[in-house]
Amino acid sequence: MEICEKEGDQYYHAATSRCPSEINPAELDPITIPEHIWPSFPTHLTRAPEPLSPDCLVKRPSLLDCDNIKASTEVGRTLLADAHIYKTLRTSNIAKYLGCKIKSGKIKGPCLVKYDRDLRQR
């Protein structure tokens, strides 16, 4: 399996047979994520409050194919589409949307209130 992990502002990539929870990012090779995958933040969307609350989940995209130009442009489109959908839905029955995490004018992911349990734990 391939994994892509994030620690701080650095991303790491590896092909491994181990469970992701057993992997220390320091054991992996650092990779550079191309800046073009992060879409620019349009002003009609909502910016998440800073600093982010500890009960906030930033929905991050899969970056496994970020070195593939076609796939990496899909990452940006997906982030932008997710942000539009969450803003449009505005329902706490699905997820409570807080806005987008923005860094250097780019969307890093939509922010949602983190639930204390997921569906598997109910």
Backbone as a printed PyTorch tensor [residue, N CA C, xyz], in Angstrom:
tensor([[[  0.8390,  -1.1720,   0.0000],
         [  0.0000,   0.0000,   0.0000],
         [  0.8860,   1.2370,   0.0000]],

        [[  0.3730,   2.2830,  -0.6030],
         [  1.0770,   3.5590,  -0.5830],
         [  0.4180,   4.4610,   0.4500]],

        [[  1.2410,   5.2200,   1.1550],
         [  0.6970,   6.1750,   2.1290],
         [  1.3670,   7.5260,   1.9290]],

        [[  0.6460,   8.5480,   2.3280],
         [  1.1760,   9.9040,   2.3410],
         [  0.7700,  10.4780,   3.6960]],

        [[  1.7450,  10.8300,   4.5130],
         [  1.4960,  11.3420,   5.8610],
         [  1.9700,  12.7880,   5.9500]],

        [[  1.3740,  13.5380,   6.8770],
         [  1.7450,  14.9370,   7.0800],
         [  2.1660,  15.1130,   8.5300]],

        [[  3.2710,  15.7900,   8.7180],
         [  3.7180,  16.1680,  10.0630],
         [  4.1900,  17.6110,   9.9800]],

        [[  3.4920,  18.5020,  10.6920],
         [  3.7930,  19.9250,  10.5510],
         [  3.4570,  20.3700,   9.1400]],

        [[  4.3900,  21.0220,   8.4620],
         [  4.1840,  21.4510,   7.0760],
         [  4.8560,  20.5120,   6.0750]],

        [[  5.4070,  19.4000,   6.5610],
         [  6.1250,  18.4720,   5.6920],
         [  5.2790,  17.2340,   5.4110]],

        [[  5.3160,  16.7760,   4.1640],
         [  4.6150,  15.5660,   3.7520],
         [  5.6260,  14.4560,   3.5200]],

        [[  5.2020,  13.2110,   3.8060],
         [  6.0570,  12.0480,   3.6340],
         [  5.2920,  10.9910,   2.8470]],

        [[  6.0350,  10.2350,   2.0360],
         [  5.4230,   9.2300,   1.1800],
         [  6.1920,   7.9190,   1.3140]],

        [[  5.4570,   6.7970,   1.2650],
         [  6.1120,   5.4900,   1.2930],
         [  5.1920,   4.4290,   0.7300]],

        [[  5.8180,   3.3880,   0.2000],
         [  5.1080,   2.1580,  -0.1490],
         [  5.4530,   1.1880,   0.9720]],

        [[  4.4450,   0.6350,   1.6250],
         [  4.6920,  -0.1980,   2.7960],
         [  3.6130,  -1.2560,   2.9490]],

        [[  3.9410,  -2.2970,   3.6940],
         [  2.9330,  -3.3090,   4.0240],
         [  2.4310,  -3.1110,   5.4520]],

        [[  3.0080,  -2.1430,   6.1630],
         [  2.6030,  -1.8870,   7.5490],
         [  1.3480,  -1.0160,   7.6050]],

        [[  0.6600,  -1.1140,   8.7120],
         [ -0.5230,  -0.2930,   8.9680],
         [ -0.0720,   1.1630,   9.1590]],

        [[ -0.7780,   2.1350,   8.5630],
         [ -0.3660,   3.5380,   8.7040],
         [ -0.1950,   3.9840,  10.1480]],

        [[ -0.9830,   3.4480,  11.0770],
         [ -0.8640,   3.8720,  12.4810],
         [  0.4400,   3.3880,  13.1170]],

        [[  1.1140,   2.4330,  12.4760],
         [  2.3740,   1.8980,  13.0050],
         [  3.5950,   2.6110,  12.4350]],

        [[  3.3800,   3.5800,  11.5710],
         [  4.4910,   4.2100,  10.8570],
         [  4.8460,   5.5530,  11.4780]],

        [[  6.1290,   5.7560,  11.6880],
         [  6.6490,   7.0260,  12.1680],
         [  7.0510,   7.8420,  10.9330]],

        [[  6.4520,   9.0250,  10.7140],
         [  6.8030,   9.8180,   9.5300],
         [  8.3010,  10.0880,   9.3850]],

        [[  9.0370,  10.1180,  10.4950],
         [ 10.4770,  10.3650,  10.4240],
         [ 11.2090,   9.2420,   9.6870]],

        [[ 10.5730,   8.0610,   9.5780],
         [ 11.1770,   6.9320,   8.8650],
         [ 10.9230,   7.0140,   7.3560]],

        [[ 10.0890,   7.9360,   6.9300],
         [  9.7000,   8.0340,   5.5240],
         [ 10.5070,   9.0890,   4.7850]],

        [[ 10.4440,   9.0290,   3.4620],
         [ 11.1210,  10.0220,   2.6340],
         [ 10.2370,  11.2550,   2.4900]],

        [[ 10.8010,  12.4460,   2.7880],
         [  9.9970,  13.6580,   2.5850],
         [  9.7580,  13.8930,   1.0980]],

        [[  8.5900,  14.4290,   0.7750],
         [  8.2570,  14.7570,  -0.6090],
         [  7.7810,  16.2010,  -0.6750]],

        [[  7.8920,  16.7770,  -1.8350],
         [  7.3940,  18.1330,  -2.0520],
         [  6.0570,  18.0310,  -2.7700]],

        [[  5.0590,  18.6760,  -2.2180],
         [  3.7370,  18.7100,  -2.8310],
         [  3.7020,  19.9200,  -3.7610]],

        [[  3.4080,  19.7020,  -5.0440],
         [  3.3760,  20.8400,  -5.9770],
         [  2.3260,  21.8750,  -5.5520]],

        [[  2.7110,  23.1280,  -5.5520],
         [  1.8050,  24.1960,  -5.1110],
         [  0.5610,  24.3190,  -5.9810]],

        [[  0.6360,  23.8960,  -7.2480],
         [ -0.5140,  24.0690,  -8.1390],
         [ -1.7140,  23.2060,  -7.7390]],

        [[ -1.5200,  22.2360,  -6.8510],
         [ -2.6810,  21.4070,  -6.4770],
         [ -3.6220,  22.1460,  -5.5350]],

        [[ -3.1100,  23.1490,  -4.8110],
         [ -3.9480,  23.8870,  -3.8620],
         [ -4.6570,  25.0140,  -4.6040]],

        [[ -6.0010,  25.0100,  -4.6340],
         [ -6.7070,  26.0750,  -5.3570],
         [ -6.6630,  27.4060,  -4.5990]],

        [[ -6.7130,  28.4960,  -5.3480],
         [ -6.7900,  29.8240,  -4.7350],
         [ -8.1180,  29.9530,  -4.0010]],

        [[ -8.1050,  30.6860,  -2.9070],
         [ -9.3080,  30.8820,  -2.1000],
         [-10.1780,  31.9720,  -2.7120]],

        [[-11.3870,  31.5920,  -3.2140],
         [-12.2960,  32.6210,  -3.7400],
         [-13.0070,  33.3270,  -2.5760]],

        [[-13.1710,  34.6230,  -2.6790],
         [-13.7090,  35.4070,  -1.5730],
         [-15.1650,  35.0930,  -1.2420]],

        [[-15.9040,  34.4300,  -2.1480],
         [-17.3030,  34.1150,  -1.8450],
         [-17.4370,  32.9020,  -0.9120]],

        [[-16.3280,  32.1900,  -0.6650],
         [-16.3660,  31.0850,   0.2890],
         [-16.0650,  31.6020,   1.6880]],

        [[-16.2580,  30.7590,   2.6760],
         [-16.0470,  31.1390,   4.0750],
         [-14.6530,  30.7340,   4.5250]],

        [[-13.9800,  31.6300,   5.2070],
         [-12.6580,  31.3470,   5.7790],
         [-12.8680,  30.8050,   7.1980]],

        [[-12.2000,  29.6950,   7.5240],
         [-12.3040,  29.1240,   8.8750],
         [-11.6520,  30.0820,   9.8730]],

        [[-12.1820,  30.1230,  11.0910],
         [-11.6000,  31.0130,  12.1010],
         [-10.1690,  30.5790,  12.4550]],

        [[ -9.3250,  31.5500,  12.7210],
         [ -7.9490,  31.2820,  13.1570],
         [ -7.7810,  31.8100,  14.5660]],

        [[ -7.1360,  31.0950,  15.4400],
         [ -6.6280,  29.7460,  15.2350],
         [ -7.7700,  28.7370,  15.2110]],

        [[ -7.5070,  27.5930,  14.5800],
         [ -8.5200,  26.5400,  14.5120],
         [ -8.7490,  25.9510,  15.8900]],

        [[ -9.9920,  25.6480,  16.1740],
         [-10.3610,  25.0290,  17.4380],
         [ -9.8370,  23.5960,  17.4890]],

        [[ -9.5200,  23.0810,  18.6740],
         [ -9.0660,  21.6880,  18.7920],
         [-10.1270,  20.6780,  18.3360]],

        [[-11.3980,  21.0850,  18.3490],
         [-12.4520,  20.1630,  17.9060],
         [-12.7560,  20.3230,  16.4130]],

        [[-11.7790,  20.8560,  15.6710],
         [-11.9290,  21.0620,  14.2320],
         [-11.1800,  19.9710,  13.4710]],

        [[-11.8190,  19.4560,  12.4510],
         [-11.2010,  18.4820,  11.5530],
         [-11.0010,  19.1610,  10.2080]],

        [[ -9.7700,  19.1760,   9.7020],
         [ -9.5010,  19.6950,   8.3630],
         [ -9.5570,  18.5010,   7.4230]],

        [[-10.5180,  18.5110,   6.5140],
         [-10.6660,  17.4170,   5.5580],
         [ -9.5780,  17.5670,   4.5080]],

        [[ -8.6200,  16.6710,   4.5580],
         [ -7.4690,  16.7570,   3.6620],
         [ -7.6380,  15.8090,   2.4810]],

        [[ -7.1660,  16.2260,   1.3150],
         [ -7.2760,  15.3690,   0.1290],
         [ -6.2230,  14.2680,   0.1440]],

        [[ -6.4510,  13.2260,  -0.6300],
         [ -5.4240,  12.2100,  -0.8450],
         [ -4.3640,  12.8080,  -1.7600]],

        [[ -3.1260,  12.7120,  -1.3470],
         [ -2.0360,  13.2930,  -2.1220],
         [ -1.1630,  12.2220,  -2.7710]],

        [[ -1.6530,  10.9800,  -2.8220],
         [ -0.8480,   9.8860,  -3.3580],
         [ -0.4920,  10.0830,  -4.8220]],

        [[ -1.3460,  10.7440,  -5.5880],
         [ -1.0880,  10.9330,  -7.0080],
         [ -0.6620,  12.3490,  -7.3540]],

        [[ -0.1440,  13.0840,  -6.3790],
         [  0.1520,  14.4960,  -6.6330],
         [  1.2910,  14.6930,  -7.6320]],

        [[  2.0820,  13.6460,  -7.9010],
         [  3.1450,  13.7880,  -8.8980],
         [  2.6340,  13.5540, -10.3220]],

        [[  1.3680,  13.1380, -10.4300],
         [  0.7310,  12.9390, -11.7250],
         [ -0.0310,  14.2280, -12.0500]],

        [[  0.3530,  14.9200, -13.1140],
         [ -0.2260,  16.2380, -13.4240],
         [ -1.7450,  16.1960, -13.5220]],

        [[ -2.2950,  15.2360, -14.2680],
         [ -3.7550,  15.1720, -14.4210],
         [ -4.4350,  14.9220, -13.0790]],

        [[ -3.9170,  13.9520, -12.3090],
         [ -4.5130,  13.6320, -11.0080],
         [ -4.3670,  14.8000, -10.0390]],

        [[ -3.2410,  15.5100, -10.0940],
         [ -3.0280,  16.5980,  -9.1450],
         [ -3.9630,  17.7730,  -9.4050]],

        [[ -4.3720,  18.0010, -10.6440],
         [ -5.3390,  19.0750, -10.8910],
         [ -6.7090,  18.6770, -10.3550]],

        [[ -6.9970,  17.3760, -10.3080],
         [ -8.2560,  16.9010,  -9.7280],
         [ -8.3120,  17.1720,  -8.2300]],

        [[ -7.1600,  17.1200,  -7.5570],
         [ -7.1150,  17.4020,  -6.1170],
         [ -7.6590,  18.8040,  -5.8540]],

        [[ -7.1870,  19.7740,  -6.6100],
         [ -7.6470,  21.1530,  -6.4450],
         [ -9.1210,  21.3120,  -6.7490]],

        [[ -9.5770,  20.6760,  -7.8200],
         [-11.0070,  20.7520,  -8.1690],
         [-11.8670,  20.1330,  -7.0700]],

        [[-11.3980,  19.0200,  -6.5210],
         [-12.1500,  18.3450,  -5.4560],
         [-12.2170,  19.2080,  -4.1960]],

        [[-11.0960,  19.8260,  -3.8160],
         [-11.0960,  20.7080,  -2.6430],
         [-12.0940,  21.8530,  -2.8260]],

        [[-12.0730,  22.4620,  -3.9860],
         [-12.9740,  23.5750,  -4.2730],
         [-14.4290,  23.1070,  -4.2960]],

        [[-14.6910,  21.9630,  -4.9130],
         [-16.0560,  21.4200,  -4.9570],
         [-16.5520,  21.0890,  -3.5580]],

        [[-15.7000,  20.4810,  -2.7330],
         [-16.0840,  20.1650,  -1.3490],
         [-16.4650,  21.4250,  -0.5860]],

        [[-15.6490,  22.4650,  -0.7210],
         [-15.9310,  23.7220,  -0.0200],
         [-17.2720,  24.3040,  -0.4590]],

        [[-17.5570,  24.2820,  -1.7600],
         [-18.8470,  24.7860,  -2.2550],
         [-20.0070,  23.9410,  -1.7250]],

        [[-19.8430,  22.6360,  -1.7080],
         [-20.9150,  21.7480,  -1.2270],
         [-21.1910,  21.9950,   0.2480]],

        [[-20.1330,  22.0450,   1.0710],
         [-20.3410,  22.2720,   2.5060],
         [-20.9990,  23.6290,   2.7570]],

        [[-20.5940,  24.6450,   2.0300],
         [-21.1890,  25.9720,   2.2160],
         [-22.6600,  25.9630,   1.8100]],

        [[-22.9840,  25.2440,   0.7370],
         [-24.3540,  25.1870,   0.2360],
         [-25.2560,  24.3770,   1.1590]],

        [[-24.7560,  23.2370,   1.6510],
         [-25.5850,  22.3560,   2.4840],
         [-26.0070,  23.0230,   3.7840]],

        [[-25.0470,  23.6020,   4.4850],
         [-25.3410,  24.3020,   5.7490],
         [-26.2510,  23.5020,   6.6830]],

        [[-26.0130,  22.2070,   6.7980],
         [-26.8180,  21.3940,   7.7040],
         [-25.9340,  20.6740,   8.7000]],

        [[-26.2670,  20.7450,   9.9610],
         [-25.4590,  20.0730,  10.9760],
         [-25.8190,  18.5950,  11.0930]],

        [[-26.8370,  18.1400,  10.3360],
         [-27.1670,  16.7130,  10.3620],
         [-26.0770,  15.8870,   9.6850]],

        [[-25.3740,  16.4800,   8.7480],
         [-24.3040,  15.7780,   8.0400],
         [-22.9710,  16.1260,   8.6800]],

        [[-22.6550,  17.3820,   8.6900],
         [-21.4160,  17.8790,   9.2850],
         [-21.5500,  19.3840,   9.4440]],

        [[-20.9780,  19.9060,  10.4990],
         [-21.0260,  21.3500,  10.7040],
         [-19.7800,  21.9640,  10.0700]],

        [[-20.0080,  22.7510,   9.0360],
         [-18.9410,  23.3770,   8.2570],
         [-18.5100,  24.6770,   8.9240]],

        [[-17.1930,  24.8380,   9.0970],
         [-16.6530,  26.0340,   9.7300],
         [-16.0170,  27.0060,   8.7440]],

        [[-15.7390,  26.5280,   7.5350],
         [-15.0580,  27.3450,   6.5320],
         [-13.8360,  26.6020,   6.0210]],

        [[-13.0130,  27.2890,   5.2580],
         [-11.8180,  26.6750,   4.6610],
         [-10.5600,  27.0850,   5.4190]],

        [[ -9.6550,  26.1370,   5.5950],
         [ -8.3340,  26.4540,   6.1260],
         [ -7.5500,  27.0510,   4.9660]],

        [[ -7.0090,  28.2220,   5.1830],
         [ -6.3000,  28.9560,   4.1350],
         [ -4.8550,  29.1780,   4.5630]],

        [[ -3.9430,  28.9510,   3.6350],
         [ -2.5330,  29.2620,   3.8800],
         [ -1.9770,  29.8890,   2.6110]],

        [[ -1.4270,  31.0750,   2.7560],
         [ -0.8540,  31.8180,   1.6210],
         [ -1.8590,  31.9750,   0.4840]],

        [[ -3.1370,  32.2080,   0.8340],
         [ -4.1700,  32.4400,  -0.1700],
         [ -4.6820,  31.1880,  -0.8670]],

        [[ -4.2600,  30.0170,  -0.4030],
         [ -4.6630,  28.7440,  -1.0180],
         [ -5.4990,  27.9310,  -0.0410]],

        [[ -6.4800,  27.1870,  -0.5790],
         [ -7.3240,  26.3170,   0.2480],
         [ -6.5450,  25.0510,   0.5780]],

        [[ -6.4110,  24.7540,   1.8620],
         [ -5.7530,  23.5230,   2.3100],
         [ -6.7750,  22.4550,   2.6650]],

        [[ -8.0320,  22.8610,   2.8890],
         [ -9.0920,  21.8960,   3.1470],
         [-10.2670,  22.5370,   3.8440]],

        [[-11.4780,  21.9690,   3.6330],
         [-12.6400,  22.4450,   4.3820],
         [-12.5300,  21.9960,   5.8410]],

        [[-12.9740,  22.8410,   6.7450],
         [-12.9160,  22.5440,   8.1830],
         [-14.3070,  22.2010,   8.6900]],

        [[-14.3750,  21.1200,   9.4460],
         [-15.6360,  20.6270,   9.9990],
         [-15.4710,  20.4370,  11.4910]],

        [[-16.5830,  20.4770,  12.2070],
         [-16.5390,  20.1490,  13.6300],
         [-16.2950,  18.6490,  13.7460]],

        [[-15.3150,  18.2840,  14.5560],
         [-14.9610,  16.8890,  14.7510],
         [-15.9290,  16.2670,  15.7600]],

        [[-16.5460,  15.1620,  15.3640],
         [-17.4540,  14.4610,  16.2700],
         [-16.6560,  13.6200,  17.2500]],

        [[-17.2210,  13.3550,  18.4210],
         [-16.5180,  12.5560,  19.4120],
         [-16.5140,  11.0760,  19.0410]],

        [[-17.4010,  10.6510,  18.1250],
         [-17.4430,   9.2650,  17.6620],
         [-17.7110,   9.2640,  16.1710]],

        [[-17.1960,   8.2410,  15.4840],
         [-17.5500,   8.1060,  14.0780],
         [-18.6380,   7.0430,  13.9360]],

        [[-19.1100,   6.8170,  12.7100],
         [-20.2190,   5.8960,  12.4970],
         [-19.9110,   4.4670,  12.9470]],

        [[-18.6500,   4.0670,  12.8490],
         [-18.2740,   2.7080,  13.2770],
         [-18.3600,   2.5540,  14.7740]],

        [[-18.2850,   3.6600,  15.5230],
         [-18.3130,   3.6010,  16.9940],
         [-19.7150,   3.7250,  17.5490]],

        [[-20.6950,   3.9450,  16.7160],
         [-22.0820,   4.1050,  17.1990],
         [-22.7510,   2.7730,  17.3730]]])
